[in-house]
Amino acid sequence: MTYFLKIVLFAFTLFLSITLFAQSVKENSYYGDPTKFSTEINNFLSQDKLSPSIKDAVVITGSSSVRKWQHRIHQDLNGINVIARGFGGSNMNDLLFYADELIIKHKPKAVAIYEGDNDIAQGISPAKVLQKYTTLISKLKQSRSDIRIYFISIKPSILRWSLWPKMQEANQLVKNYSKQDSSLFYIDVASPLLNKGKLKENIFIHDGLHLNKHGYDLWGKTMAEALLSLEAK
């Protein structure tokens, strides 16, 4: 290799390293400060003091799509001991930060996670979503090696339809990763919301982001079918 080519290769490698580092810094800054949820997390901790954890329960956690499901989650998942811990506006980094308080302290036999929706909307890359998720998996498995972990796929929505391709990419990355481990599962809640690639009508509330009763009918049915076989009492 000539001296000139070595210089070009070095310059390209340096440029690539700087670019990747800058992208990482940028994405981490998009995640923001998880402690903004401290009041909501403290409310959960107060609830825990009033009612001790159910042994071998299933923790369902994640962003507002889970929080808005909580009023009917026990009905939809009848037959499963559920601990609902949705906190609106959260992302995968927030859940990782509060994993001890929201998941690990309950010593669940399984956990179902809905994150990634807000991550993509905040400018996080699909690869970064997967990275945060795998870090969370490692942390959960350290606390209980036989825990089963379900990733609830990122859902499409009217408000974020332009981001759906990136959300699909993140879903596929997680789906492929989940195939490597028999304790990891991927729940496709997105497909029931679509009809020939387009969103079904009348399944969202006025904000175009969150599901209405009809949307949660589809979501709840899909979740029950995925969880009941392994997680029933």
Backbone as JSON, one array per atom type, in Angstrom:
{
  "sequence": "MTYFLKIVLFAFTLFLSITLFAQSVKENSYYGDPTKFSTEINNFLSQDKLSPSIKDAVVITGSSSVRKWQHRIHQDLNGINVIARGFGGSNMNDLLFYADELIIKHKPKAVAIYEGDNDIAQGISPAKVLQKYTTLISKLKQSRSDIRIYFISIKPSILRWSLWPKMQEANQLVKNYSKQDSSLFYIDVASPLLNKGKLKENIFIHDGLHLNKHGYDLWGKTMAEALLSLEAK",
  "N": [[0.85, -1.19, 0.0], [0.57, 2.17, -0.88], [2.06, 5.2, 0.4], [0.36, 7.37, 0.16], [-2.18, 6.16, -0.07], [-2.36, 5.03, 2.46], [-2.55, 7.32, 4.04], [-5.01, 8.31, 3.13], [-6.72, 6.23, 3.92], [-6.37, 6.31, 6.7], [-7.39, 8.86, 7.23], [-10.04, 8.52, 6.46], [-10.88, 6.55, 8.28], [-10.59, 7.95, 10.67], [-12.44, 10.01, 10.26], [-14.81, 8.5, 10.14], [-14.9, 7.43, 12.73], [-15.16, 9.75, 14.28], [-17.61, 10.66, 13.31], [-19.37, 8.58, 14.09], [-19.08, 8.74, 16.85], [-20.05, 11.31, 17.32], [-22.68, 10.95, 16.51], [-23.54, 9.16, 18.45], [-23.33, 10.72, 20.79], [-25.17, 12.68, 20.14], [-27.58, 11.19, 19.96], [-27.79, 10.23, 22.58], [-28.19, 12.61, 23.9], [-30.69, 13.24, 22.97], [-32.21, 11.48, 24.41], [-32.56, 12.56, 26.96], [-33.19, 13.47, 30.45], [-33.78, 10.92, 32.68], [-34.75, 11.26, 35.27], [-36.87, 12.96, 35.31], [-39.14, 11.57, 35.59], [-39.4, 11.01, 38.23], [-41.38, 11.62, 40.19], [-43.6, 10.14, 39.32], [-42.53, 7.56, 39.46], [-42.04, 7.39, 42.21], [-44.66, 7.36, 43.08], [-45.45, 4.83, 42.27], [-43.8, 3.33, 43.93], [-44.9, 3.96, 46.38], [-47.37, 2.71, 46.09], [-46.49, 0.09, 46.07], [-45.75, -0.3, 48.71], [-48.18, -0.43, 49.95], [-49.38, -2.67, 48.89], [-48.02, -5.73, 48.82], [-45.68, -7.34, 46.55], [-46.87, -9.61, 44.07], [-46.14, -13.03, 43.95], [-44.14, -14.43, 41.4], [-45.26, -12.93, 39.29], [-46.32, -11.17, 36.26], [-44.78, -8.47, 34.96], [-45.96, -5.68, 33.31], [-44.82, -3.14, 31.41], [-43.77, 0.16, 30.29], [-44.27, 2.81, 27.92], [-46.79, 5.41, 27.36], [-48.76, 3.98, 25.97], [-49.01, 1.65, 27.36], [-49.63, 2.68, 29.89], [-52.15, 3.87, 29.41], [-53.58, 1.64, 28.95], [-53.93, 0.43, 31.33], [-56.34, 0.58, 32.78], [-57.91, -1.47, 31.94], [-56.35, -3.66, 31.77], [-56.18, -5.91, 33.45], [-58.54, -7.16, 32.93], [-58.31, -7.75, 30.19], [-56.14, -9.46, 30.29], [-56.99, -11.6, 31.81], [-56.5, -14.2, 34.07], [-53.84, -14.08, 34.31], [-51.35, -13.09, 36.58], [-50.85, -9.86, 36.91], [-48.66, -7.08, 37.09], [-48.97, -3.81, 36.59], [-47.09, -1.29, 35.14], [-46.91, 1.18, 33.62], [-45.51, 4.19, 32.35], [-46.11, 7.27, 31.19], [-44.79, 8.76, 28.21], [-42.28, 7.76, 28.35], [-39.09, 6.25, 27.4], [-36.83, 3.74, 26.05], [-34.41, 4.11, 27.37], [-35.2, 5.42, 29.7], [-36.67, 3.4, 30.95], [-34.67, 1.51, 31.34], [-33.14, 2.92, 33.2], [-34.86, 2.97, 35.4], [-35.26, 0.32, 35.96], [-34.81, -1.3, 38.23], [-36.62, -0.34, 40.18], [-39.12, -0.57, 38.88], [-39.3, -3.12, 37.76], [-37.38, -5.23, 38.6], [-37.48, -5.34, 41.43], [-39.86, -6.63, 41.95], [-39.42, -9.25, 41.35], [-40.31, -10.75, 39.04], [-41.68, -13.45, 37.03], [-41.82, -12.99, 34.42], [-41.63, -10.31, 32.0], [-43.2, -7.79, 30.11], [-42.58, -5.47, 27.61], [-43.15, -2.24, 26.42], [-41.58, -0.11, 24.59], [-39.74, 2.26, 22.56], [-41.32, 3.53, 20.71], [-41.48, 6.29, 21.51], [-38.76, 6.68, 21.52], [-37.92, 6.55, 18.79], [-39.4, 8.72, 17.84], [-38.07, 10.74, 19.12], [-35.75, 10.95, 17.75], [-33.94, 8.89, 17.97], [-31.93, 6.25, 16.73], [-32.91, 3.14, 15.11], [-31.0, 1.12, 15.6], [-29.86, 2.01, 17.99], [-32.0, 1.79, 19.71], [-32.25, -0.99, 19.83], [-29.78, -1.55, 21.03], [-30.04, -0.37, 23.59], [-32.13, -1.92, 24.51], [-31.01, -4.51, 24.59], [-29.12, -4.11, 26.56], [-30.82, -3.68, 28.72], [-32.01, -6.21, 28.83], [-29.82, -7.78, 29.65], [-29.43, -6.76, 32.22], [-31.83, -7.5, 33.48], [-31.7, -10.27, 33.34], [-29.56, -10.76, 34.96], [-30.68, -10.38, 37.4], [-32.61, -12.32, 37.56], [-32.24, -15.32, 36.25], [-33.94, -17.0, 34.81], [-35.96, -15.48, 33.78], [-38.58, -14.51, 31.56], [-38.78, -12.51, 28.69], [-40.67, -10.2, 27.02], [-40.99, -8.37, 24.08], [-43.03, -5.85, 23.18], [-44.17, -4.99, 20.14], [-43.37, -1.93, 18.42], [-45.97, 0.25, 17.72], [-47.82, 1.36, 14.81], [-49.04, 4.67, 14.05], [-51.37, 7.4, 13.52], [-50.37, 9.99, 14.0], [-47.59, 9.59, 13.94], [-47.01, 8.46, 11.52], [-45.22, 9.01, 9.44], [-42.87, 8.18, 10.54], [-43.03, 5.5, 10.59], [-41.56, 3.67, 8.86], [-38.96, 3.67, 10.07], [-39.65, 2.76, 12.6], [-40.56, 0.22, 11.95], [-38.14, -0.86, 11.16], [-36.75, -0.89, 13.6], [-38.42, -2.67, 14.99], [-37.96, -5.01, 13.49], [-35.26, -5.47, 13.95], [-35.26, -6.06, 16.69], [-36.94, -8.29, 16.68], [-35.43, -10.13, 15.17], [-33.22, -10.36, 16.87], [-34.42, -11.52, 19.1], [-34.86, -14.11, 18.32], [-32.59, -15.46, 18.9], [-32.55, -16.39, 21.47], [-34.27, -18.46, 23.65], [-35.73, -17.46, 25.74], [-36.58, -15.01, 25.08], [-39.09, -13.03, 23.57], [-41.19, -11.86, 20.91], [-43.84, -9.76, 20.43], [-46.23, -9.12, 18.15], [-48.01, -6.44, 17.89], [-48.57, -4.65, 16.01], [-49.4, -5.49, 13.4], [-52.19, -6.27, 13.67], [-53.35, -3.76, 13.72], [-53.29, -2.82, 11.23], [-54.4, -2.75, 7.81], [-53.85, -4.21, 4.92], [-51.42, -2.82, 4.83], [-52.13, -0.25, 5.54], [-53.34, 2.0, 8.08], [-55.96, 0.88, 10.17], [-59.3, 2.15, 10.36], [-60.74, 4.36, 12.8], [-59.49, 3.58, 15.28], [-58.01, 5.07, 16.94], [-57.64, 7.65, 19.44], [-58.42, 11.19, 19.72], [-55.89, 12.4, 19.52], [-54.43, 11.06, 17.66], [-52.4, 9.35, 18.25], [-52.65, 7.63, 20.45], [-54.4, 4.62, 21.31], [-57.94, 3.93, 20.97], [-60.93, 2.49, 22.43], [-61.6, 0.49, 20.54], [-59.15, 0.09, 19.34], [-57.65, -0.87, 21.51], [-59.05, -3.19, 21.95], [-58.11, -4.81, 19.89], [-55.37, -4.79, 20.48], [-55.36, -5.85, 23.14], [-56.41, -8.44, 22.73], [-54.41, -9.56, 21.13], [-52.21, -9.46, 22.88], [-53.12, -11.15, 24.94], [-53.31, -13.6, 23.61], [-50.62, -14.04, 23.13], [-49.46, -14.2, 25.66], [-50.92, -15.86, 27.48], [-50.53, -18.66, 27.15], [-48.04, -19.28, 28.27], [-47.86, -17.8, 30.61], [-50.07, -18.02, 32.31], [-51.85, -18.29, 35.46]],
  "CA": [[0.0, 0.0, 0.0], [1.37, 3.38, -0.98], [1.95, 6.15, 1.52], [-0.82, 8.19, -0.08], [-3.37, 5.37, 0.27], [-2.39, 4.9, 3.92], [-3.05, 8.59, 4.56], [-6.44, 8.37, 2.81], [-7.4, 5.25, 4.77], [-6.34, 6.83, 8.06], [-8.3, 10.0, 7.29], [-11.41, 7.99, 6.38], [-11.15, 5.88, 9.55], [-10.75, 9.0, 11.67], [-13.72, 10.66, 9.98], [-15.89, 7.58, 10.5], [-14.93, 7.35, 14.19], [-15.7, 11.02, 14.78], [-19.02, 10.7, 12.93], [-20.11, 7.65, 14.95], [-19.06, 9.29, 18.2], [-20.95, 12.46, 17.33], [-24.03, 10.41, 16.43], [-23.83, 8.58, 19.76], [-23.54, 11.83, 21.71], [-26.41, 13.33, 19.73], [-28.69, 10.34, 20.32], [-27.91, 10.2, 24.03], [-28.76, 13.89, 24.32], [-32.12, 13.17, 22.67], [-32.88, 10.7, 25.44], [-32.96, 13.43, 28.06], [-32.94, 13.07, 31.83], [-34.83, 10.01, 33.17], [-35.28, 11.63, 36.59], [-38.1, 13.74, 35.17], [-40.25, 10.68, 35.96], [-39.21, 10.62, 39.63], [-42.65, 11.69, 40.92], [-44.4, 9.0, 38.9], [-41.9, 6.36, 40.0], [-42.3, 7.4, 43.65], [-46.05, 6.95, 43.27], [-45.45, 3.36, 42.16], [-43.16, 2.81, 45.14], [-45.89, 4.09, 47.45], [-48.34, 1.64, 45.87], [-45.85, -1.16, 46.45], [-45.76, -0.41, 50.17], [-49.54, -0.75, 50.37], [-49.72, -4.02, 48.44], [-46.79, -6.49, 48.52], [-45.6, -7.93, 45.21], [-47.4, -10.95, 43.84], [-45.06, -13.93, 43.57], [-44.12, -14.92, 40.01], [-46.19, -12.16, 38.46], [-45.81, -10.65, 34.99], [-44.76, -7.01, 34.93], [-46.2, -5.05, 32.01], [-44.32, -1.78, 31.59], [-43.46, 0.89, 29.07], [-44.73, 4.2, 27.79], [-48.21, 5.73, 27.57], [-49.65, 2.96, 25.41], [-49.25, 0.74, 28.48], [-50.32, 3.42, 30.96], [-53.55, 4.06, 29.04], [-54.2, 0.31, 28.9], [-53.97, -0.12, 32.67], [-57.69, 0.53, 33.34], [-58.57, -2.71, 31.51], [-55.32, -4.67, 31.53], [-56.49, -7.14, 34.18], [-59.65, -7.78, 32.21], [-57.78, -8.3, 28.93], [-55.2, -10.54, 30.6], [-57.59, -12.41, 32.87], [-55.8, -15.48, 34.17], [-52.42, -13.79, 34.53], [-51.05, -12.15, 37.67], [-50.21, -8.73, 36.25], [-48.29, -5.84, 37.77], [-48.92, -2.82, 35.52], [-46.17, -0.21, 35.48], [-46.72, 2.07, 32.49], [-45.29, 5.6, 32.69], [-46.28, 7.96, 29.92], [-43.72, 9.56, 27.65], [-40.97, 7.13, 28.59], [-38.39, 5.57, 26.31], [-36.07, 2.57, 26.49], [-33.4, 4.56, 28.32], [-35.89, 5.69, 30.97], [-37.0, 2.12, 31.57], [-33.4, 0.95, 31.8], [-32.74, 3.68, 34.39], [-35.74, 2.63, 36.52], [-35.55, -1.12, 35.91], [-34.84, -1.86, 39.59], [-37.86, 0.06, 40.86], [-40.33, -0.96, 38.15], [-39.33, -4.54, 37.37], [-36.55, -6.18, 39.35], [-37.9, -5.46, 42.84], [-41.01, -7.53, 42.02], [-38.94, -10.61, 41.06], [-41.33, -11.37, 38.18], [-41.27, -14.57, 36.18], [-41.78, -12.46, 33.05], [-41.89, -8.89, 31.83], [-43.54, -7.37, 28.75], [-42.06, -4.1, 27.51], [-43.48, -1.4, 25.25], [-40.75, 1.09, 24.42], [-39.25, 2.4, 21.19], [-42.2, 4.49, 20.05], [-40.97, 7.63, 21.81], [-37.34, 6.73, 21.13], [-37.83, 6.91, 17.36], [-39.95, 10.08, 17.7], [-37.08, 11.66, 19.68], [-34.58, 10.97, 16.88], [-33.04, 7.77, 18.26], [-31.87, 5.31, 15.62], [-33.34, 1.78, 15.44], [-29.87, 0.37, 16.17], [-29.68, 2.44, 19.37], [-33.1, 1.19, 20.46], [-31.85, -2.37, 20.08], [-28.66, -1.55, 21.98], [-30.58, -0.1, 24.93], [-32.96, -3.08, 24.87], [-30.13, -5.63, 24.95], [-28.54, -3.76, 27.86], [-31.88, -3.95, 29.68], [-32.13, -7.67, 28.92], [-28.71, -8.26, 30.47], [-29.69, -6.37, 33.6], [-32.94, -8.29, 33.99], [-31.25, -11.65, 33.48], [-28.67, -10.82, 36.12], [-31.52, -10.42, 38.6], [-33.31, -13.61, 37.54], [-31.74, -15.94, 35.01], [-34.99, -17.7, 34.07], [-37.02, -14.54, 33.41], [-38.98, -14.42, 30.16], [-38.87, -11.09, 28.33], [-41.48, -9.98, 25.81], [-40.96, -7.04, 23.48], [-44.28, -5.49, 22.49], [-43.7, -4.24, 18.97], [-43.77, -0.53, 18.25], [-47.2, 0.31, 16.94], [-47.97, 2.5, 13.92], [-50.08, 5.61, 14.49], [-51.64, 8.49, 12.58], [-49.46, 11.11, 14.28], [-46.2, 9.26, 13.64], [-46.99, 7.59, 10.34], [-44.0, 9.27, 8.66], [-41.78, 7.49, 11.22], [-43.31, 4.08, 10.6], [-40.45, 2.87, 8.33], [-37.91, 3.5, 11.1], [-40.21, 1.91, 13.65], [-40.52, -1.14, 11.41], [-36.74, -1.29, 11.2], [-36.46, -1.22, 15.0], [-39.15, -3.9, 15.29], [-37.31, -6.15, 12.84], [-34.0, -5.71, 14.66], [-35.58, -6.73, 17.95], [-37.49, -9.6, 16.33], [-34.31, -10.99, 14.79], [-32.41, -10.6, 18.06], [-35.18, -12.38, 20.0], [-34.78, -15.49, 17.83], [-31.34, -16.07, 19.38], [-32.68, -16.79, 22.87], [-35.61, -19.03, 23.86], [-36.43, -16.73, 26.8], [-36.98, -13.72, 24.52], [-40.27, -13.14, 22.71], [-41.59, -10.66, 20.18], [-45.29, -9.74, 20.27], [-46.58, -8.22, 17.05], [-49.29, -5.74, 18.06], [-48.7, -3.7, 14.9], [-50.15, -6.05, 12.27], [-53.65, -6.18, 13.85], [-53.8, -2.38, 13.56], [-53.13, -2.48, 9.82], [-55.17, -3.47, 6.8], [-53.12, -4.07, 3.65], [-50.36, -1.82, 4.97], [-52.65, 1.04, 5.96], [-53.96, 1.96, 9.39], [-57.41, 0.67, 10.23], [-60.02, 3.35, 10.75], [-61.44, 4.46, 14.09], [-58.85, 2.84, 16.37], [-57.21, 6.03, 17.71], [-58.34, 8.79, 20.02], [-58.29, 12.45, 18.97], [-54.5, 12.84, 19.32], [-53.84, 10.32, 16.55], [-51.25, 8.58, 18.73], [-53.05, 6.6, 21.4], [-55.51, 3.79, 20.88], [-59.23, 4.04, 21.63], [-61.43, 1.19, 22.87], [-61.5, -0.49, 19.45], [-57.73, -0.21, 19.18], [-57.23, -1.72, 22.62], [-59.65, -4.52, 21.75], [-57.16, -5.54, 19.05], [-54.13, -4.88, 21.27], [-55.58, -6.76, 24.26], [-56.58, -9.8, 22.19], [-53.09, -10.01, 20.69], [-51.4, -9.67, 24.07], [-53.61, -12.33, 25.65], [-52.92, -14.78, 22.83], [-49.17, -14.23, 23.25], [-49.01, -14.41, 27.04], [-51.66, -16.83, 28.27], [-50.02, -20.03, 27.07], [-46.88, -19.46, 29.13], [-47.87, -17.01, 31.84], [-51.3, -18.17, 33.1], [-51.62, -18.61, 36.87]],
  "C": [[0.89, 1.25, 0.0], [1.13, 4.29, 0.21], [0.69, 6.99, 1.38], [-2.1, 7.45, 0.31], [-3.51, 5.18, 1.78], [-2.96, 6.16, 4.57], [-4.56, 8.7, 4.35], [-7.23, 7.44, 3.72], [-7.46, 5.73, 6.22], [-7.36, 7.97, 8.23], [-9.76, 9.54, 7.29], [-11.8, 7.34, 7.71], [-11.4, 6.9, 10.66], [-12.09, 9.7, 11.51], [-14.89, 9.8, 10.42], [-16.03, 7.49, 12.02], [-15.56, 8.6, 14.8], [-17.2, 11.1, 14.51], [-19.86, 9.81, 13.84], [-20.18, 8.16, 16.38], [-20.05, 10.45, 18.32], [-22.41, 12.0, 17.3], [-24.46, 9.85, 17.77], [-24.14, 9.67, 20.78], [-24.88, 12.49, 21.43], [-27.62, 12.52, 20.18], [-28.89, 10.3, 21.83], [-28.52, 11.5, 24.55], [-30.26, 13.92, 24.03], [-32.88, 12.41, 23.76], [-33.31, 11.55, 26.63], [-32.71, 12.81, 29.42], [-34.07, 12.19, 32.35], [-35.47, 10.46, 34.48], [-36.51, 12.52, 36.5], [-39.33, 12.9, 35.54], [-40.22, 10.33, 37.45], [-40.52, 10.63, 40.43], [-43.52, 10.48, 40.6], [-43.85, 7.69, 39.46], [-42.14, 6.27, 41.5], [-43.74, 7.0, 43.97], [-46.18, 5.43, 43.2], [-44.86, 2.74, 43.43], [-44.11, 2.9, 46.34], [-46.96, 3.01, 47.33], [-47.78, 0.3, 46.33], [-45.87, -1.38, 47.96], [-47.14, -0.83, 50.68], [-49.94, -2.17, 49.98], [-48.44, -4.75, 48.03], [-46.85, -7.13, 47.14], [-46.2, -9.33, 45.17], [-46.24, -11.84, 43.37], [-45.23, -14.41, 42.13], [-45.16, -14.24, 39.13], [-45.53, -11.82, 37.12], [-45.9, -9.14, 35.06], [-44.99, -6.55, 33.5], [-45.81, -3.59, 32.16], [-44.0, -1.14, 30.24], [-44.12, 2.26, 29.08], [-46.25, 4.31, 27.87], [-49.18, 4.73, 26.97], [-49.95, 1.89, 26.45], [-50.03, 1.45, 29.58], [-51.8, 3.58, 30.65], [-54.31, 2.74, 28.92], [-54.52, -0.2, 30.3], [-55.38, -0.24, 33.26], [-58.42, -0.77, 32.97], [-57.59, -3.87, 31.35], [-55.61, -5.99, 32.24], [-57.65, -7.89, 33.54], [-59.14, -8.46, 30.94], [-56.86, -9.49, 29.17], [-55.69, -11.37, 31.78], [-56.95, -13.8, 32.88], [-54.31, -15.33, 34.38], [-52.29, -12.82, 35.7], [-50.21, -11.0, 37.11], [-49.86, -7.62, 37.24], [-48.08, -4.8, 36.67], [-48.08, -1.62, 35.95], [-45.86, 0.65, 34.25], [-46.48, 3.5, 32.95], [-45.14, 6.4, 31.41], [-45.13, 8.83, 29.49], [-42.35, 8.94, 27.77], [-40.39, 6.51, 27.33], [-37.55, 4.44, 26.9], [-35.01, 2.95, 27.52], [-34.0, 4.85, 29.68], [-36.2, 4.39, 31.7], [-35.74, 1.43, 32.1], [-32.97, 1.61, 33.12], [-33.55, 3.25, 35.62], [-36.08, 1.14, 36.57], [-35.64, -1.74, 37.3], [-36.18, -1.58, 40.27], [-39.11, -0.51, 40.19], [-40.43, -2.46, 37.89], [-38.66, -5.43, 38.4], [-37.03, -6.39, 40.78], [-39.06, -6.43, 43.01], [-40.64, -9.0, 41.78], [-39.93, -11.37, 40.15], [-40.78, -12.57, 37.41], [-41.16, -14.11, 34.72], [-42.05, -10.97, 33.06], [-42.21, -8.63, 30.36], [-43.3, -5.87, 28.65], [-42.56, -3.41, 26.24], [-42.66, -0.12, 25.32], [-40.25, 1.11, 22.97], [-40.05, 3.41, 20.39], [-41.67, 5.91, 20.25], [-39.5, 7.78, 21.43], [-37.2, 7.21, 19.68], [-38.33, 8.34, 17.15], [-38.96, 11.13, 18.2], [-35.78, 11.68, 18.87], [-33.57, 9.88, 17.15], [-33.08, 6.78, 17.1], [-32.39, 3.94, 16.05], [-32.23, 0.95, 16.07], [-29.66, 0.73, 17.64], [-30.8, 1.88, 20.25], [-32.75, -0.25, 20.81], [-30.74, -2.44, 21.12], [-29.16, -1.34, 23.41], [-31.39, -1.3, 25.42], [-32.08, -4.25, 25.31], [-29.44, -5.37, 26.29], [-29.56, -4.03, 28.98], [-32.06, -5.45, 29.89], [-31.05, -8.23, 29.85], [-28.94, -7.95, 31.94], [-30.78, -7.23, 34.23], [-32.51, -9.74, 34.23], [-30.27, -11.82, 34.64], [-29.48, -10.94, 37.41], [-32.27, -11.74, 38.71], [-33.02, -14.28, 36.22], [-32.83, -16.58, 34.17], [-36.14, -16.78, 33.65], [-37.31, -14.58, 31.92], [-39.26, -12.95, 29.84], [-39.59, -10.95, 27.0], [-41.3, -8.54, 25.35], [-42.27, -6.83, 22.74], [-43.9, -4.57, 21.34], [-44.18, -2.8, 18.98], [-44.97, -0.49, 17.32], [-47.15, 1.48, 15.94], [-49.05, 3.42, 14.46], [-50.25, 6.69, 13.43], [-50.6, 9.59, 12.75], [-48.04, 10.84, 13.8], [-46.06, 8.35, 12.42], [-45.73, 7.78, 9.51], [-42.79, 8.54, 9.26], [-41.94, 5.97, 11.17], [-42.19, 3.23, 9.96], [-39.33, 2.65, 9.34], [-38.39, 2.63, 12.25], [-40.23, 0.45, 13.21], [-39.1, -1.7, 11.46], [-36.36, -1.69, 12.62], [-37.17, -2.52, 15.4], [-38.43, -5.13, 14.72], [-35.99, -6.49, 13.52], [-34.25, -6.48, 15.95], [-36.11, -8.14, 17.68], [-36.37, -10.58, 15.99], [-33.46, -11.35, 16.0], [-33.11, -11.61, 18.98], [-35.1, -13.85, 19.59], [-33.55, -16.22, 18.36], [-31.46, -16.67, 20.77], [-34.12, -17.25, 23.13], [-36.39, -18.34, 24.97], [-36.88, -15.35, 26.34], [-38.11, -13.92, 23.52], [-40.6, -11.79, 22.08], [-43.1, -10.75, 19.94], [-45.66, -8.69, 19.22], [-47.97, -7.62, 17.28], [-49.55, -4.79, 16.9], [-49.61, -4.23, 13.79], [-51.67, -6.0, 12.47], [-54.21, -4.78, 13.67], [-53.77, -1.93, 12.1], [-54.05, -3.32, 8.94], [-54.53, -3.19, 5.45], [-52.11, -2.92, 3.7], [-50.82, -0.44, 5.4], [-53.34, 0.9, 7.31], [-55.46, 1.72, 9.29], [-58.07, 1.95, 10.73], [-60.61, 3.22, 12.15], [-60.83, 3.59, 15.2], [-57.97, 3.76, 17.23], [-58.1, 7.1, 18.32], [-57.96, 10.05, 19.24], [-56.85, 12.85, 18.69], [-53.8, 12.09, 18.19], [-52.66, 9.46, 16.94], [-51.68, 7.4, 19.59], [-54.32, 5.89, 20.94], [-56.79, 4.12, 21.64], [-59.69, 2.63, 22.02], [-61.27, 0.13, 21.78], [-60.04, -0.88, 19.21], [-57.22, -1.13, 20.28], [-57.91, -3.09, 22.59], [-58.69, -5.39, 20.94], [-55.86, -5.81, 19.81], [-54.28, -5.95, 22.36], [-55.71, -8.2, 23.82], [-55.23, -10.38, 21.78], [-52.2, -10.32, 21.89], [-51.83, -10.93, 24.82], [-53.19, -13.61, 24.92], [-51.43, -15.1, 23.0], [-48.75, -14.67, 24.64], [-49.67, -15.58, 27.76], [-51.06, -18.22, 28.27], [-48.87, -20.3, 28.03], [-47.05, -18.84, 30.52], [-49.16, -17.12, 32.66], [-50.96, -18.61, 34.52], [-51.38, -20.11, 37.05]]
}
